[in-house]
Amino acid sequence: MSDSAKKNAETKKPVESTAGKPDKRHTRAGVYTALAALTLIAMGAIYVLNQRGPARISGTVQTTGVAAIGGPFNLVDHKGEIFTEKKLLGTHTLIYFGYTFCPEICQTALSDMATSIDLLGSASKLVRPLFITIDPARDTVAHLSEYVTYFHPRLVGLTGTPEQVTAAAKAYKVYAAKVVEEGVDADDDDYLVDHTSIMYLMGPDGKFRLHFSHGTDAETMAQRMREIL
């Protein structure tokens, strides 16, 4: 595990909002796990359909075989620079969608991501860690620039307009929905976001290679990635 990831795990310091309010949210592991399961089922269905061979559409033959994960997006990284899907080319990229105000799930996932990459040893330079927020209203460039340092020195954080973030999430089949708990004003920034908790490994050609469901340990992730690298 990287020094930054260890520091975050040891202190367990809650991430504060830009307004200075402490994060008072509770863990929703059961909800996230269920969402991850549903997404995996959908991805499995896509894979099975794709493995059935060529599909005839309007008299033509369409060759399939790869899960429809990934696609064009236009976001901004934690340094304020434009980041599109073209920057994924040339290296493997491990991608996770989440948000900085996430009570626990995202922090655990990003810590595992950082550890798995470090476990690759000299091959770690072949994999770039990428964190894409699904909560652009609160996850500004400035907020992400501090957040990513808690996990890995090479972790890149991406944000954008709500429309841009929604488009990116759609491309990766990621579910995300704002949840306002009872008794909380709908306009307050104290809300949760239910979302898919899955990591995607994309190849140097920008195409989907494999995914890791929530709870996959860092050692297993590193082993699977090493087989592909």
C-alpha positions in Angstrom: 0.0 0.0 0.0 1.3 3.5 -0.8 2.3 5.8 2.1 -0.7 8.1 1.3 -3.1 5.2 1.4 -1.7 4.0 4.7 -2.0 7.4 6.2 -5.6 7.7 5.1 -6.4 4.2 6.5 -4.7 4.9 9.9 -6.2 8.3 10.6 -9.7 7.5 9.2 -10.1 11.3 9.0 -13.5 12.1 7.5 -13.5 14.2 4.4 -14.9 17.6 4.9 -17.1 19.5 2.5 -16.1 22.7 1.0 -18.3 24.5 3.5 -16.3 23.0 6.3 -19.0 20.7 7.5 -17.9 17.2 8.8 -19.2 14.2 6.8 -22.0 12.8 9.0 -23.1 10.1 6.5 -23.6 6.4 7.4 -22.4 3.4 5.5 -24.8 2.0 2.9 -22.7 -1.1 2.0 -25.8 -3.2 1.5 -27.3 -0.8 -1.1 -24.0 -0.5 -3.0 -23.5 -4.3 -2.9 -27.0 -4.8 -4.4 -26.3 -2.2 -7.1 -23.0 -3.9 -7.9 -24.8 -7.2 -8.2 -27.4 -5.8 -10.6 -24.7 -4.2 -12.7 -22.8 -7.5 -12.9 -25.9 -9.3 -14.0 -26.4 -6.8 -16.7 -22.8 -7.0 -17.8 -23.0 -10.8 -17.8 -26.1 -10.6 -20.0 -24.2 -8.4 -22.5 -21.3 -10.8 -22.5 -23.4 -13.8 -23.1 -25.3 -12.1 -26.0 -22.0 -11.0 -27.5 -20.6 -14.6 -27.3 -23.4 -16.0 -29.4 -21.7 -14.9 -32.6 -22.5 -12.5 -35.4 -25.9 -10.8 -35.4 -27.8 -10.0 -38.6 -29.2 -6.5 -38.7 -31.0 -5.2 -41.8 -29.3 -7.8 -44.0 -25.7 -7.0 -42.7 -23.5 -9.0 -40.3 -22.4 -7.3 -37.1 -19.5 -9.0 -35.3 -19.5 -8.8 -31.5 -17.5 -10.3 -28.7 -16.5 -7.6 -26.2 -18.7 -6.1 -23.5 -19.9 -2.6 -24.3 -18.0 -0.9 -21.6 -16.4 2.5 -22.1 -16.7 5.2 -24.8 -16.2 8.9 -25.4 -16.2 11.4 -22.5 -15.0 14.9 -21.9 -14.0 15.7 -18.3 -11.5 17.8 -16.3 -8.8 16.3 -14.1 -7.8 17.4 -10.6 -5.3 19.8 -12.1 -7.9 21.6 -14.2 -6.8 20.1 -17.5 -9.1 18.6 -20.1 -9.2 14.8 -20.0 -10.9 12.7 -22.6 -11.0 9.0 -23.4 -8.1 9.6 -25.8 -5.8 9.9 -22.8 -6.6 6.3 -21.9 -4.7 5.1 -25.0 -1.2 3.7 -24.6 -1.5 2.3 -21.1 -3.8 0.1 -19.0 -6.2 2.2 -16.8 -8.0 1.0 -13.7 -11.1 3.1 -13.3 -13.5 3.6 -10.4 -16.6 5.8 -10.2 -17.5 7.2 -6.8 -17.6 10.5 -4.9 -15.4 12.1 -2.2 -18.2 12.5 0.3 -18.9 8.7 0.2 -19.1 7.4 3.8 -16.8 4.4 3.5 -17.3 2.4 0.3 -15.4 4.6 -2.0 -12.5 5.1 0.4 -12.1 1.3 0.8 -12.3 0.8 -3.0 -9.6 3.4 -3.7 -7.4 2.1 -1.0 -7.6 -1.4 -2.5 -7.0 0.1 -5.9 -3.8 1.8 -4.7 -2.6 -1.4 -2.9 -3.2 -3.6 -5.9 -1.2 -1.3 -8.2 1.7 -1.2 -5.7 1.6 -5.0 -5.5 2.4 -5.1 -9.2 6.0 -4.0 -8.4 7.9 -2.9 -11.4 4.8 -3.4 -13.6 2.9 -0.9 -11.6 3.9 1.8 -14.1 1.9 0.0 -16.7 -1.4 0.8 -14.9 -2.8 4.2 -14.3 -5.4 4.6 -11.5 -8.4 6.8 -12.4 -11.2 8.1 -10.1 -14.2 9.6 -11.8 -16.7 11.4 -9.6 -20.5 10.9 -9.9 -21.1 14.0 -7.7 -19.8 16.9 -9.7 -21.8 19.5 -7.6 -19.5 18.9 -4.6 -16.5 17.3 -6.2 -14.8 20.4 -7.7 -11.3 20.4 -9.2 -10.0 22.0 -6.0 -11.6 19.3 -3.8 -10.4 16.5 -5.9 -6.9 17.8 -6.0 -6.6 17.2 -2.2 -8.6 14.0 -2.1 -6.6 12.0 -4.6 -3.4 12.6 -2.6 -4.8 10.5 0.3 -4.7 7.3 -1.8 -1.9 7.2 -4.5 0.6 9.6 -5.9 -0.5 8.7 -9.5 -4.2 8.7 -8.9 -6.0 11.0 -11.3 -9.4 12.5 -10.3 -11.9 13.6 -12.9 -15.0 15.8 -12.7 -17.0 18.0 -15.0 -20.5 19.4 -15.6 -23.4 17.2 -14.5 -24.1 16.5 -18.2 -20.5 15.5 -18.8 -20.3 13.2 -15.8 -23.6 11.6 -16.6 -22.4 10.8 -20.1 -19.2 9.2 -18.8 -21.1 7.1 -16.2 -23.5 6.0 -19.0 -20.6 4.9 -21.2 -19.4 2.6 -18.4 -22.8 1.4 -17.4 -22.5 3.0 -14.0 -25.7 3.7 -12.0 -25.8 6.8 -9.9 -28.7 8.5 -8.1 -28.8 11.3 -5.5 -30.5 10.2 -2.2 -31.9 12.8 0.2 -32.5 11.3 3.6 -35.7 12.0 5.5 -35.5 15.3 7.5 -32.8 16.8 5.3 -33.6 19.8 3.0 -33.4 18.8 -0.7 -31.2 21.9 -1.3 -28.7 21.0 1.4 -25.4 19.5 0.4 -25.7 16.8 3.1 -26.9 13.9 0.8 -25.8 10.5 -0.3 -25.4 9.1 -3.8 -26.3 5.5 -4.5 -23.9 4.2 -7.2 -22.4 1.1 -8.8 -19.2 0.1 -7.0 -17.1 -1.7 -9.7 -13.6 -1.2 -11.0 -12.9 -1.4 -14.7 -9.5 -2.3 -16.3 -9.2 -0.8 -19.7 -6.5 -1.8 -22.2 -4.0 0.4 -23.9 -6.4 0.4 -26.9 -9.1 2.0 -24.7 -11.1 -1.2 -24.7 -12.6 -3.0 -21.7 -10.5 -5.9 -20.4 -12.0 -7.0 -17.1 -13.8 -5.7 -14.0 -13.6 -6.2 -10.2 -16.7 -6.2 -8.1 -16.8 -4.4 -4.7 -15.0 -6.4 -2.0 -12.4 -8.0 -4.3 -9.1 -7.9 -2.3 -6.0 -6.1 -3.6 -4.0 -9.3 -3.9 -6.6 -10.9 -6.3 -6.8 -7.7 -8.3 -3.0 -7.6 -8.7 -2.9 -11.2 -9.7 -5.6 -10.8 -12.4 -4.0 -7.6 -13.7 -0.5 -9.3 -13.8 -1.9 -12.1 -16.0 -3.1 -9.4 -18.6 0.0 -7.2 -18.4 
